Amino acid sequence: MYIQRNIASYLKRILKQFPILSLTGPRQSGKTTLLKKAFPNYQYINLERIDYRELILSDPIGFLKTTGSQVIFDEAQNVPELFSYIQVISDERGTPGQYILSGSQSFLMNDHISQSLAGRAHISHLFPFDITEIPRDVSDINKIIWNGFYPRLYNTNIAAPDFYPSYLQTYIERDVRSLKAIGNLNTFSRFLGLCAGRIGQVLNLSSLANDTGITVNTVKAWLSLLESSFIIFQLQAYHKNYSKRLIKSPKIYFYDTGVACSLLRLTNAEMIRTHYLYGSLFGNLVISEIVKSQHHIGKPVSAYYWRESNGTEIDCILEKGNDEIVALEIKGGESYSKDYLRNFKNFPEKNVKVHKKLIYTGDKSSYISDVQLISWNDFPKFLNNINQ
């Protein structure tokens, strides 16, 4: 069963403007399926196949001319020599929509594009399903957090404990080894687990280095690796026009909560509600859905957090433009508490219009003074509204 992806219409529009489209994203996020379904008239060539790679390298110009003007090259980073020849052929034709280059190693893809295809290629990212795409009831928050959003879990009904350990093992053995010379993969696996234990926390490089037994510079390099392979992202602090008391270090979040739950060794959904990181996991779910949804419509990611040194903070700040922002608090409780509004009262509103919203796991949406309460059931509607 093919599930329509929200990004498809955006990619079709982009291909009418650029000669080359680059689509990257984590392994098994559905890139190949999406491209085959959305662009059925394009010839598909998988560069994981050695015979195709040898055929291309023997006569790259001849190969490109005989394949025609609409081609998908999957895992294109495997043949870096191809990029300069694509530049030559695409420039000769001078038409949009010629080539689609896809791959799961963003760092290598972007490096090759910057060297050969700068100004010719548009770069987009495909992540696992977002919550508006999955064909299941999303009311069971614990199960959604635990299950995550990778397409195989929905297309084949594979269980999360069967999928994620092998997925992470493949990621470590293939992507990590090819992108970075890491001597001890067990140490890197430990580092991954420690990152999962710090979800939603302000990044402390020294603490992470000490707990892993590596240097601060190694922590920086490994975090960059996790970001370039779409495992984590860093939510930056929002500090425009505010005081120097603000915390400016980023927070760590995972693109997929299922990956985080596997690293935390949560073997069933029932464990989540009583886990010490439950609130952080729910916050990760909400923020990662916002970030994914913005990527999937080609919108620049505008999500931040705000925190002062005295501990007062807003979980997520969304820029709307025209001196407007959304200040979003995220609470895992099912019942509203007036304490949920405490941080809103201390948030400075300087030369900006602030829309205050609170997402919680209850089932009733309403307004409390100037704060909009958004129930979990109405969260997909909230996503659609902020992305308009």
C-alpha positions in Angstrom: 0.0 0.0 0.0 1.4 3.4 -1.1 0.8 6.3 1.2 0.8 9.7 -0.5 3.5 11.9 0.8 3.0 15.6 1.5 6.3 16.6 -0.1 5.3 15.2 -3.5 3.5 18.3 -4.8 6.4 20.5 -3.7 9.0 18.4 -5.5 6.9 18.5 -8.7 6.8 22.2 -8.5 10.6 22.5 -7.9 11.4 20.3 -10.9 9.6 22.8 -13.1 12.2 25.4 -12.0 15.5 23.5 -11.6 17.3 21.1 -13.9 18.3 18.9 -11.0 16.6 17.9 -7.7 18.6 16.4 -4.9 16.5 14.5 -2.3 18.2 13.3 0.8 17.0 11.9 4.1 17.6 9.0 6.5 17.7 5.5 5.3 14.3 3.8 4.8 12.4 7.1 5.0 10.7 6.2 1.7 12.7 8.2 -0.9 12.8 5.4 -3.5 9.1 4.7 -3.2 8.1 8.3 -3.3 10.2 9.1 -6.4 9.0 6.0 -8.3 5.4 6.9 -7.6 5.5 10.6 -8.0 7.7 10.5 -11.1 6.7 7.4 -13.1 8.0 8.7 -16.4 11.5 9.0 -15.1 14.0 6.2 -15.7 15.1 4.8 -12.4 18.7 3.7 -11.9 20.0 2.4 -8.5 23.6 3.1 -8.0 23.9 0.6 -5.3 24.3 -1.9 -8.2 27.9 -2.5 -9.1 27.0 -3.2 -12.8 25.4 0.2 -13.2 28.3 1.9 -11.6 30.8 0.1 -13.9 28.7 0.9 -17.0 28.5 4.6 -16.1 32.2 4.9 -15.4 33.2 3.3 -18.6 31.5 6.0 -20.7 29.7 8.6 -18.5 28.8 11.1 -21.3 27.5 8.3 -23.6 25.5 6.8 -20.7 23.9 10.1 -19.8 22.9 10.8 -23.4 21.4 7.4 -24.0 19.3 7.4 -20.8 17.4 10.5 -21.9 16.4 13.7 -20.2 14.4 12.4 -17.2 16.4 10.1 -14.9 16.4 9.2 -11.2 19.8 8.3 -9.8 19.3 6.6 -6.5 22.1 6.5 -3.9 23.9 8.9 -6.2 26.8 9.5 -3.8 28.2 6.1 -4.8 29.4 7.6 -8.1 30.8 11.0 -7.3 32.3 11.2 -10.8 28.8 11.4 -12.2 28.1 14.8 -10.8 30.4 16.8 -13.1 29.1 15.0 -16.2 25.6 15.7 -15.2 26.6 19.4 -15.0 27.8 19.3 -18.6 24.8 17.5 -20.0 22.2 19.5 -18.1 23.8 22.8 -19.1 23.8 21.7 -22.8 20.1 21.0 -22.6 19.2 24.0 -20.5 15.8 22.7 -19.5 14.3 22.1 -16.0 13.4 18.7 -14.5 16.2 16.6 -16.0 17.7 14.7 -13.1 16.7 13.6 -9.6 19.6 12.6 -7.3 18.6 10.8 -4.1 20.7 9.4 -1.3 20.8 8.8 2.4 24.2 10.4 3.0 23.5 14.1 3.0 27.1 15.1 3.8 28.5 13.4 0.7 25.6 14.4 -1.5 25.9 18.1 -0.6 29.7 18.0 -0.9 29.4 16.7 -4.5 26.7 19.2 -5.3 28.6 22.1 -4.0 31.6 21.1 -6.1 29.8 20.4 -9.4 26.2 21.4 -9.3 26.0 24.6 -7.3 23.2 26.8 -8.6 21.7 24.0 -10.7 20.4 21.6 -8.0 17.7 22.2 -5.5 18.2 20.3 -2.2 15.2 18.8 -0.4 14.9 16.4 2.5 12.4 13.5 3.0 11.9 12.3 6.6 9.8 9.4 7.8 6.0 9.9 7.8 4.7 12.9 9.6 1.6 12.5 11.8 -0.8 13.7 9.1 0.4 10.9 6.7 0.2 7.8 8.8 -2.8 5.5 8.2 -3.5 4.8 11.9 -5.4 6.3 14.9 -3.0 8.7 16.5 -4.9 9.1 19.8 -2.6 6.6 21.6 0.3 8.9 22.3 2.5 6.4 24.0 2.2 4.0 21.1 2.9 6.8 18.6 6.1 7.8 20.5 7.3 4.2 20.8 6.5 3.2 17.3 7.9 6.1 15.5 7.2 7.0 11.9 9.4 4.9 9.6 7.3 3.6 6.6 8.2 -0.1 7.0 6.5 -0.2 10.4 3.2 0.9 8.6 3.6 -0.8 5.3 4.6 -4.3 6.6 3.4 -4.1 10.2 6.8 -5.0 11.5 7.1 -4.5 15.2 9.3 -1.6 16.5 11.6 -3.9 18.6 12.3 -5.9 15.5 12.9 -2.9 13.2 15.0 -0.3 15.2 17.9 -2.4 16.5 18.7 -3.7 13.0 18.1 -0.3 11.6 20.6 1.3 14.0 23.1 -1.5 13.5 23.0 -1.0 9.7 23.3 2.8 10.2 26.4 2.4 12.4 28.0 -0.2 10.2 27.3 1.5 6.8 26.9 5.3 7.2 29.1 5.9 10.2 32.0 3.9 8.9 31.8 5.5 5.4 31.4 9.0 6.7 33.8 9.1 9.6 36.8 7.1 10.7 35.6 5.9 14.1 37.9 3.4 15.8 35.5 2.0 18.4 32.0 1.6 17.2 30.9 0.4 20.7 31.9 3.8 22.1 29.9 5.5 19.3 26.9 3.3 20.2 27.2 4.4 23.8 27.3 8.0 22.6 24.1 7.5 20.7 22.4 6.2 23.8 23.7 9.1 25.9 22.2 11.5 23.4 18.9 9.8 23.7 19.1 10.3 27.5 19.5 14.0 26.9 16.5 14.7 24.7 15.2 18.2 25.3 18.1 19.2 27.4 20.5 22.1 26.8 23.6 20.7 25.2 26.5 20.4 27.6 29.5 19.3 25.5 31.8 18.6 28.5 29.3 16.5 30.3 28.6 14.4 27.2 32.3 14.0 26.5 33.0 12.9 30.1 30.1 10.4 30.2 31.2 8.9 26.9 34.9 9.0 27.6 35.9 11.0 24.6 37.1 14.6 23.9 34.9 17.6 23.4 36.1 17.9 19.8 35.1 14.3 19.2 31.6 15.1 20.6 31.3 18.0 18.2 32.4 15.8 15.3 30.0 13.0 16.2 27.1 15.3 16.7 27.7 16.7 13.2 27.7 13.1 11.9 24.4 12.4 13.6 22.9 15.6 12.1 24.2 15.0 8.6 22.7 11.4 8.6 19.4 12.7 9.9 19.4 11.0 13.3 19.3 14.1 15.5 18.8 17.9 15.1 19.8 20.7 17.4 17.1 23.2 18.3 18.8 26.6 18.5 18.0 29.2 21.2 15.9 32.2 20.2 17.6 35.4 21.4 16.6 38.2 19.1 16.2 41.5 20.9 16.4 40.0 24.3 18.8 40.2 27.2 22.2 38.7 27.8 20.7 36.5 30.5 19.5 34.0 27.9 20.8 30.5 27.5 22.2 30.3 23.9 23.4 26.6 23.7 21.1 24.4 21.5 19.0 21.4 22.7 19.2 17.9 21.3 16.2 16.2 19.6 15.8 13.1 17.5 14.0 13.3 14.2 12.2 10.1 15.1 11.0 9.1 18.6 11.0 5.4 17.7 14.8 5.6 17.3 15.1 7.4 20.6 12.9 4.8 22.4 15.0 1.9 21.0 18.2 3.6 22.3 16.5 4.0 25.7 15.6 0.3 25.6 11.9 0.8 25.9 10.5 -2.6 24.8 6.8 -1.7 24.8 4.6 1.4 24.6 3.3 1.0 28.2 6.8 1.8 29.6 6.7 5.3 28.2 4.1 6.8 30.4 6.0 6.1 33.6 9.5 6.7 32.1 11.5 9.6 33.6 11.8 11.0 30.1 8.1 10.9 29.2 7.7 14.7 29.1 10.9 15.0 27.0 9.7 12.3 24.6 6.4 14.0 24.2 8.1 17.3 23.6 10.4 15.6 21.1 7.3 14.2 19.3 5.7 17.6 18.9 8.9 19.5 17.9 10.1 16.9 15.5 6.7 16.9 13.8 6.9 20.7 13.4 10.4 20.4 11.9 9.5 17.5 9.5 6.3 19.2 8.3 8.2 22.4 7.5 10.8 20.5 5.5 8.1 18.6 3.6 6.5 21.7 2.2 9.8 23.4 1.4 9.5 25.9 4.2 12.6 27.2 6.0 12.7 25.7 9.5 11.8 28.5 11.9 11.7 26.6 15.2 13.7 27.6 18.3 13.4 27.5 22.1 13.7 30.3 24.6 15.3 30.1 28.1 16.6 32.5 30.6 19.4 31.7 33.0 16.9 31.7 35.9 15.2 28.6 34.4 12.2 30.3 32.8 11.7 28.9 29.3 9.3 28.4 26.4 9.6 25.0 24.8 9.3 26.2 21.2 9.3 29.5 19.4 8.0 29.6 15.8 8.8 32.7 13.6 5.8 33.7 11.5 7.4 36.8 9.9 6.1 40.4 10.0 7.2 40.6 13.7 5.0 37.8 14.8 6.0 34.6 16.7 4.2 31.6 18.1 5.2 30.8 21.7 4.5 27.1 22.2 4.5 25.3 25.5 4.3 21.4 25.4 2.9 19.5 28.4 2.4 15.7 28.7 -0.4 16.0 31.2 -4.0 15.0 30.3 -5.6 17.5 32.6 -5.1 21.3 32.4 -3.2 22.9 35.2 -2.8 26.7 35.7 0.9 26.0 36.3 1.2 25.3 32.6 0.8 29.1 31.9 3.5 30.2 34.3 6.3 30.7 31.7 4.0 32.6 29.4 3.7 35.3 32.1 7.4 35.9 32.2 8.0 35.8 28.4 8.9 39.3 27.2 6.9 40.8 24.4 9.2 43.4 22.9 8.4 44.8 19.5 6.7 41.5 18.4 3.2 40.1 18.4 3.1 36.8 20.4 0.6 34.1 19.8 0.6 31.9 22.9 -0.3 28.3 22.5 -0.2 25.2 24.7 -0.2 21.6 23.4 -1.2 19.0 26.0 -2.4 15.4 25.9 -5.9 16.2 27.0 -8.9 15.9 24.7 -10.3 19.5 25.0 -9.2 22.5 23.1 -10.1 25.9 24.4 -8.8 29.4 25.4 -7.6 30.4 28.8 -7.2 34.2 28.8 -4.9 34.9 25.8 -3.5 31.3 25.6 -4.9 28.8 23.2 -5.1 25.2 24.6 -4.6 22.6 21.9 -5.5 19.0 22.6 -3.5 16.2 21.1 -6.3 15.3 18.8 -6.2 18.8 17.3 -2.4 18.7 16.9 -2.5 17.7 13.1 -4.9 20.7 12.5 -2.4 22.9 14.4 0.4 21.7 12.0 -1.6 22.6 9.0 -2.4 26.0 10.3 1.2 27.0 11.1 2.4 25.9 7.7 0.0 27.9 5.7 
